[in-house]
Structures are given as structure tokens and as C-alpha cells.
Amino acid sequence: MAKKVAARKKIDVNRIAALAREIKEHEQVKRQIESEIKDAQEEIKQVMTDNNLSELLADIFTIRYASVPSNRFDQKAFKADNPKLFEMYSRASESMRFTIT
């Protein structure tokens, strides 16, 4: 008995190419905007650092730039010190990746 296979839809290559082109254009705009945001943040951080401020009130905004302590698990050191235990608690995972080149 043969397996029933669902019919595939016809691929509109022109539509796919147009979508890919649109995505690439949006990604470029996104990179430009992210760069402008980063530059503005760096300028504010520099002003705050120069004036030894961790908080600044500007118009309706409260801007904070302060150290935030945290503790993180050092996976690399643990693996080096306890390879068998690390292997015991490691598990494989899988994810989907979408790229356009």
C-alpha cells in the first residue's frame, strides 16, 4: 500500500525573490537605525560618565547608567573540572535557522 503524499504548491520564484529582496532592504535599514541608536546611547553614556552620574533626568525621561552585579554559571570551567558530570547533564538540542545570502 503506497503512502499518500500531500500535493506541493507551485513555487512562485519571482514572489520569493521579491520577498527576499525586501527582507534584505529592511535588514539594511534596521542596521542603520541600530547604529544610530548605539551612537546616541554612547553619547549619553559619555556625558553621564564625564559628570559622574548614574541617573539623569532629561525632560520626561529618567536615564540610568549604572553597574549591575550578577553571578553566572561558568560552563567552560565546570566542563574542564567535571567532564563526566557535564556530559551526564548535557543534552542535544535542535533549532531552525533562516538565512538569506
C-alpha positions as a Markdown table, in Angstrom:
| # | Residue | x | y | z |
|---|---|---|---|---|
| 1 | Met | 0.0 | 0.0 | 0.0 |
| 2 | Ala | 1.6 | 3.3 | -1.1 |
| 3 | Lys | 1.8 | 6.3 | 1.2 |
| 4 | Lys | -0.4 | 9.2 | 0.3 |
| 5 | Val | 1.8 | 12.3 | -0.1 |
| 6 | Ala | 0.3 | 15.8 | 0.0 |
| 7 | Ala | 0.5 | 17.7 | -3.2 |
| 8 | Arg | 3.0 | 20.6 | -3.1 |
| 9 | Lys | 2.1 | 24.1 | -4.0 |
| 10 | Lys | 3.7 | 25.6 | -7.0 |
| 11 | Ile | 6.6 | 27.9 | -6.0 |
| 12 | Asp | 6.4 | 31.5 | -7.3 |
| 13 | Val | 10.1 | 32.2 | -7.6 |
| 14 | Asn | 9.6 | 35.8 | -8.5 |
| 15 | Arg | 7.5 | 36.4 | -5.4 |
| 16 | Ile | 10.1 | 34.6 | -3.2 |
| 17 | Ala | 12.9 | 36.7 | -4.8 |
| 18 | Ala | 10.9 | 39.9 | -4.2 |
| 19 | Leu | 10.3 | 39.0 | -0.5 |
| 20 | Ala | 14.0 | 38.1 | -0.1 |
| 21 | Arg | 15.0 | 41.5 | -1.6 |
| 22 | Glu | 12.5 | 43.3 | 0.7 |
| 23 | Ile | 13.9 | 41.5 | 3.7 |
| 24 | Lys | 17.5 | 42.4 | 2.8 |
| 25 | Glu | 16.5 | 46.0 | 2.3 |
| 26 | His | 14.7 | 46.1 | 5.7 |
| 27 | Glu | 17.7 | 44.5 | 7.4 |
| 28 | Gln | 19.9 | 47.2 | 6.0 |
| 29 | Val | 17.6 | 49.9 | 7.3 |
| 30 | Lys | 17.5 | 48.1 | 10.7 |
| 31 | Arg | 21.3 | 48.0 | 10.9 |
| 32 | Gln | 21.4 | 51.8 | 10.1 |
| 33 | Ile | 18.8 | 52.6 | 12.8 |
| 34 | Glu | 20.6 | 50.3 | 15.3 |
| 35 | Ser | 23.9 | 52.1 | 14.6 |
| 36 | Glu | 22.2 | 55.5 | 15.1 |
| 37 | Ile | 20.7 | 54.3 | 18.4 |
| 38 | Lys | 24.0 | 52.9 | 19.6 |
| 39 | Asp | 25.7 | 56.2 | 18.7 |
| 40 | Ala | 23.1 | 58.2 | 20.7 |
| 41 | Gln | 23.4 | 55.9 | 23.6 |
| 42 | Glu | 27.2 | 56.2 | 23.6 |
| 43 | Glu | 26.9 | 60.0 | 23.6 |
| 44 | Ile | 24.6 | 59.9 | 26.6 |
| 45 | Lys | 26.8 | 57.4 | 28.4 |
| 46 | Gln | 29.8 | 59.6 | 27.8 |
| 47 | Val | 28.1 | 62.7 | 29.2 |
| 48 | Met | 27.0 | 60.7 | 32.3 |
| 49 | Thr | 30.4 | 59.2 | 32.8 |
| 50 | Asp | 32.1 | 62.6 | 32.4 |
| 51 | Asn | 29.8 | 64.1 | 35.0 |
| 52 | Asn | 29.9 | 61.0 | 37.3 |
| 53 | Leu | 26.2 | 60.4 | 37.1 |
| 54 | Ser | 24.3 | 57.2 | 37.4 |
| 55 | Glu | 20.9 | 58.8 | 36.9 |
| 56 | Leu | 19.9 | 61.8 | 34.8 |
| 57 | Leu | 16.5 | 63.5 | 34.5 |
| 58 | Ala | 16.0 | 65.0 | 31.0 |
| 59 | Asp | 12.6 | 66.3 | 30.1 |
| 60 | Ile | 10.2 | 63.4 | 30.7 |
| 61 | Phe | 13.0 | 60.8 | 30.7 |
| 62 | Thr | 14.9 | 59.2 | 33.6 |
| 63 | Ile | 18.1 | 57.8 | 32.2 |
| 64 | Arg | 20.1 | 55.4 | 34.2 |
| 65 | Tyr | 23.7 | 54.1 | 33.5 |
| 66 | Ala | 24.9 | 52.0 | 36.4 |
| 67 | Ser | 26.8 | 48.8 | 37.1 |
| 68 | Val | 24.6 | 45.8 | 37.7 |
| 69 | Pro | 26.3 | 42.9 | 39.5 |
| 70 | Ser | 25.3 | 39.4 | 38.6 |
| 71 | Asn | 26.5 | 35.8 | 39.0 |
| 72 | Arg | 26.7 | 33.5 | 36.1 |
| 73 | Phe | 27.5 | 29.8 | 35.9 |
| 74 | Asp | 30.9 | 29.3 | 34.3 |
| 75 | Gln | 30.1 | 26.4 | 32.0 |
| 76 | Lys | 33.6 | 26.2 | 30.5 |
| 77 | Ala | 35.3 | 25.9 | 33.8 |
| 78 | Phe | 32.7 | 23.4 | 35.1 |
| 79 | Lys | 33.2 | 21.3 | 31.9 |
| 80 | Ala | 37.0 | 21.4 | 32.4 |
| 81 | Asp | 36.8 | 20.4 | 36.1 |
| 82 | Asn | 33.9 | 17.9 | 35.8 |
| 83 | Pro | 33.8 | 16.5 | 32.2 |
| 84 | Lys | 31.8 | 13.3 | 33.1 |
| 85 | Leu | 29.3 | 15.2 | 35.2 |
| 86 | Phe | 29.0 | 17.8 | 32.4 |
| 87 | Glu | 28.4 | 15.1 | 29.8 |
| 88 | Met | 25.7 | 13.5 | 32.1 |
| 89 | Tyr | 23.7 | 16.7 | 32.2 |
| 90 | Ser | 24.2 | 17.8 | 28.7 |
| 91 | Arg | 21.5 | 17.2 | 26.1 |
| 92 | Ala | 21.3 | 17.7 | 22.4 |
| 93 | Ser | 19.0 | 20.4 | 21.1 |
| 94 | Glu | 17.9 | 21.4 | 17.6 |
| 95 | Ser | 16.7 | 24.7 | 16.2 |
| 96 | Met | 15.7 | 26.1 | 12.8 |
| 97 | Arg | 17.8 | 28.7 | 11.2 |
| 98 | Phe | 16.6 | 31.0 | 8.4 |
| 99 | Thr | 19.2 | 32.8 | 6.3 |
| 100 | Ile | 19.3 | 34.8 | 3.1 |
| 101 | Thr | 22.6 | 35.3 | 1.3 |
